[in-house]
Amino acid sequence: MSKAERHATNGAHEASTTGPATTSADTIEQVRELLFGHEKRSAEQRDNEINERIHALNADMLERMAMLESRLVETERALEAQHNTALENISAAISELGLRVGQMVTQRRGR
């Protein structure tokens, strides 16, 4: 290779390395991708998996809360029914007691 050819080749090489800043930035970005691309994609994948798990746990929690609320309403209704039944039984017992007391009073007067 002649001296002129070497000078032309060196000049072309210098022109390519001293090109616009975007070429340098692109090169740096390519190097970053080569060095850290896999780790970055792995981290993004783990992040996505964690977010999906959080959403699944949130949905599960909301479903369980709805079930608990439903059971609470059912329990409240059952307790209210038991309470009403107990009040009716107490009322009937008081009425029966009143009748018996009245009968006892009548019997004593009749003697």
C-alpha positions as CSV (number, residue, x, y, z in Angstrom):
1,M,0.0,0.0,0.0
2,S,1.4,3.3,-1.0
3,K,1.8,6.3,1.3
4,A,-1.1,8.1,-0.4
5,E,-3.4,5.1,0.0
6,R,-2.5,4.8,3.7
7,H,-3.2,8.5,4.2
8,A,-6.6,8.2,2.4
9,T,-7.5,5.1,4.5
10,N,-6.5,6.9,7.7
11,G,-8.5,9.9,6.7
12,A,-11.6,7.8,6.0
13,H,-11.2,6.1,9.4
14,E,-10.8,9.5,11.2
15,A,-13.9,10.8,9.4
16,S,-15.9,7.8,10.5
17,T,-14.9,8.1,14.1
18,T,-15.2,11.9,14.3
19,G,-18.6,11.9,12.6
20,P,-21.7,13.4,14.1
21,A,-22.4,13.1,17.8
22,T,-25.3,10.9,17.2
23,T,-23.0,8.2,15.7
24,S,-20.9,8.3,18.9
25,A,-24.0,8.2,21.0
26,D,-25.4,5.3,19.0
27,T,-22.1,3.5,19.4
28,I,-22.1,4.0,23.2
29,E,-25.7,2.8,23.3
30,Q,-24.7,-0.3,21.3
31,V,-21.9,-1.0,23.8
32,R,-24.3,-0.5,26.7
33,E,-26.7,-2.9,25.1
34,L,-24.0,-5.5,24.7
35,L,-22.7,-5.1,28.2
36,F,-26.0,-4.6,30.1
37,G,-28.8,-5.4,27.8
38,H,-29.4,-8.9,29.1
39,E,-29.4,-7.7,32.8
40,K,-31.8,-4.8,31.9
41,R,-34.2,-7.2,30.1
42,S,-34.0,-9.6,33.0
43,A,-34.8,-6.9,35.5
44,E,-37.7,-5.7,33.4
45,Q,-39.0,-9.2,33.1
46,R,-38.8,-9.7,36.9
47,D,-40.4,-6.3,37.4
48,N,-43.3,-7.3,35.1
49,E,-43.6,-10.7,36.9
50,I,-43.7,-8.9,40.3
51,N,-46.4,-6.5,39.0
52,E,-48.5,-9.4,37.6
53,R,-48.2,-11.1,41.0
54,I,-49.2,-7.9,42.8
55,H,-52.2,-7.6,40.6
56,A,-53.1,-11.3,41.1
57,L,-52.8,-10.9,44.9
58,N,-54.9,-7.7,44.8
59,A,-57.6,-9.5,42.8
60,D,-57.5,-12.4,45.2
61,M,-57.7,-10.1,48.2
62,L,-60.7,-8.3,46.8
63,E,-62.4,-11.6,46.1
64,R,-61.8,-12.8,49.6
65,M,-63.0,-9.5,51.1
66,A,-66.2,-9.8,49.1
67,M,-66.7,-13.3,50.4
68,L,-66.0,-12.2,54.0
69,E,-68.5,-9.3,53.6
70,S,-71.1,-11.7,52.2
71,R,-70.5,-14.1,55.1
72,L,-70.7,-11.2,57.6
73,V,-74.1,-10.2,56.1
74,E,-75.4,-13.8,56.3
75,T,-74.2,-14.1,59.9
76,E,-75.8,-10.8,60.8
77,R,-79.1,-12.0,59.3
78,A,-78.9,-15.3,61.2
79,L,-78.1,-13.6,64.5
80,E,-81.0,-11.2,63.9
81,A,-83.4,-14.1,63.3
82,Q,-82.1,-15.9,66.4
83,H,-82.5,-12.6,68.4
84,N,-86.1,-12.2,67.1
85,T,-86.9,-15.9,68.0
86,A,-85.5,-15.4,71.5
87,L,-87.5,-12.3,72.0
88,E,-90.7,-14.1,70.8
89,N,-89.9,-17.0,73.2
90,I,-89.3,-14.6,76.1
91,S,-92.6,-12.7,75.3
92,A,-94.5,-16.0,75.2
93,A,-92.9,-17.1,78.5
94,I,-93.9,-13.8,80.1
95,S,-97.4,-14.0,78.8
96,E,-97.7,-17.6,80.1
97,L,-96.3,-16.5,83.5
98,G,-98.8,-13.7,83.6
99,L,-101.7,-16.1,82.9
100,R,-100.5,-18.5,85.6
101,V,-100.1,-15.6,88.1
102,G,-103.6,-14.5,87.2
103,Q,-104.9,-18.0,87.7
104,M,-103.2,-18.3,91.0
105,V,-104.8,-15.0,92.1
106,T,-108.2,-16.2,91.0
107,Q,-107.8,-19.4,92.8
108,R,-106.9,-17.7,96.1
109,R,-109.9,-15.4,95.8
110,G,-112.2,-18.3,95.2
111,R,-111.3,-20.1,98.3
